[in-house]
Amino acid sequence: MAVLLSMAACQQSKPNQAVENEEPSQEAVSDTLSEETKQANMKEVQAYLKECGAFFIATADGDQPRVRPFGVSEIIDGRLYIMTGKVKDVYKQIEKNGKFEICALKSSGSEWMRLSGTLVNDETLAVKEEFLNRNESLKSMYKADDDNMAVLQVTKATARFCSFTEPERKVSF
C-alpha cells in the first residue's frame, strides 16, 4: 500500500501536465551523457537499491501488471544487474517484454526511487560467477553454469528520486 501511495505522489509532482511528449526518450537523454556521468548515476541508483534492501519490480504478463520483491543488485564491469531464475514467471515475462519498473522505498517511508528501463539477459559466465561471489546466500539456489540463473542487465534506464518533501530528481544511464 505504501508503495502504491508513494508512486501516486511521485506522479502528482507535475500536476496538470500532459503525459504525452512530456520529455525526450530515455535513449535520447542517455545518449547525451558522458560515460563518467552514466557511471556515477548508475552507482547512485545501486546504492539506493542496497540501502532499501528489498525493492519491487513490475513486469507485464500480457495485459496484466505483475509486481514482486527482489533484493539483489550489482554493478559488474560497469553495468547494473539484477538476478532471478529462468524457471520463474518473472523471467518468462521479461523474455517477452524486457520493459520494467522498480520501486524502492526507504525505511522512512517518505523517500522512494522509481527505476524504469529495459532488462537484457547476460549469459556471460564470468558475470554470473561474480554475481554469486558477491551474494553468497544465492549459491545454495543457483550455480553460474546451471542454465537457470538469469543475470539481467539494466539498460536504457531512468531513475526518478521522489519524496513527500523535495522536488523529484531524475538521472539516466
N, C-alpha and C positions, 0 to 999 in steps of 0.2 A: 504494500500500500504506500509506504513512504517513497519507494522508487517511482511509483506512478505519479504521486503528488509532486515529487521533485522534477520529473520530466515535464509535467504540465507547467510548472513555474518557469522552467527554462524556456519553454515555448512562448510564454507570455512576456518575455523580456523585450519583445518588439511588437507592441500592440498595434493593431490596425494597419499592418503592412502585408501586402500580398506575398504569398509564398512563392509563386512562380517568378522566375528570373530575379530572385532576390539577390543572388551573388554569383560570382564565377564558379564554374565546376571545380571539384576537388583537384582534378588533374591540372587544370589551368593554374590554380593557386600554387600547388606543389611544384609545378614546373618552373616557377619564377623564383623559388627559394634556393639559396646556396646549400651545398651539401652539409656545411657546418650547421646551418640553421635547422635543416631537416633532422640531423642527428641530435641536436640539443632539444628539439621539440619531442622527438621520439623518447629520449631519456626522461624528459619531464612526464610524459604520459605513462611510461613504465613505472616510474617512481610513485606516481599517483595510484596505479593499479596495485602495486606492492603494499602501499600504505593502507589501502582499503581492505586488503585481504581477499575477500570474495567480491566478485563482480558478476553482473548478469549480462548474458549475451542473448540478443534477439536474432532469430533467423526466420525464414519463411518456409512454411510447409504447404505448398500450393497457395491458396489464398488465406491461410490461417497463420497468424504470427505464433511463434514459439519462443519462450524465454526460459533459460535455465542458468544456474550458478556455475561459474568457473573460478579457479583460484590460482592458476599459474600463468606467468608470462615471463619471457626472457628476451633480452637483446643478444643476438649471436651474429657475429660477423656484420655488424651494422644494420641488422634487420630485426624488427619486433615480431615475436612469435607467441602464439598460444598453442595449446595442445589438447587433443582428445583422442578417442579411439574410433577407428574406421567402422566398427560394428554398431556404433551409436547412431540414433536418429539424427542428432545434430550434425554429424559428419555427412550423412546422406543428404541432408537439406543444403549444406554448404556446397556439396558437389554439384547440386542442381542450380544453386543460386548463391554465389560467393558473397553477395552483399550482406552486411551485418551491422548491428549497432550494439555497443556495450554501454551499460550504465554502471558506474562505480560510485557508491555513496560513502562518504567519510563517516566515521563513528559519531560525529557531532549531529549528523542528520540534516545539516544545513548547507553542506557543500557537496557537489557531485560533479562528475565528468561524464559526458556522453562522447563516445568514440565511434565513428562510422567509417566505413570503407569497404574494401573487398579482401576476402581471405583466399590465399592461394596455398595449396598443399606443397610442401617441400620434402621430397624423398631423399635428400642428402643424408647419408648415414652419419657423417661427422656432426651434422646439426642435431640429429636425433640423439646421438651419444652425449653431446654437450648438454642438451636439454635435460637428459636423465641425470647426468653428473651434478647438475645444479639443483635437482629436485629428487633427492634420494628416495623419498617416500613413494615415488611413482615406479621405482624399479621392481616393486613387488607385483605390479599390474602390467607393466609394459617392458618390452625389450626393443632396442633400436632396430633390430632386424626381424621383428615378429610379424610383419605385414599387417599389423593392426594399428600401431602408433602413427598418428597423424599430427605432424607439426605444421601449423598453419601460419603463414607469413601475413602480417597486416600490411596491405598496400592501399594506395590512394586514400590515405587516412586524414580525417579532420577530427580534432578533439575540441569539444566545447566545455569550458570550465564555467560552472554555474554556482550560484549561491542565492540565498534569500536576501543578502545584504549588499552584494557587489554586482557591478555590471558583468555580463557574460564576456568571456575572452576566448578566442579561437586560435588554435595552432594547427598546422598541417605538416605532413611528411609523406 
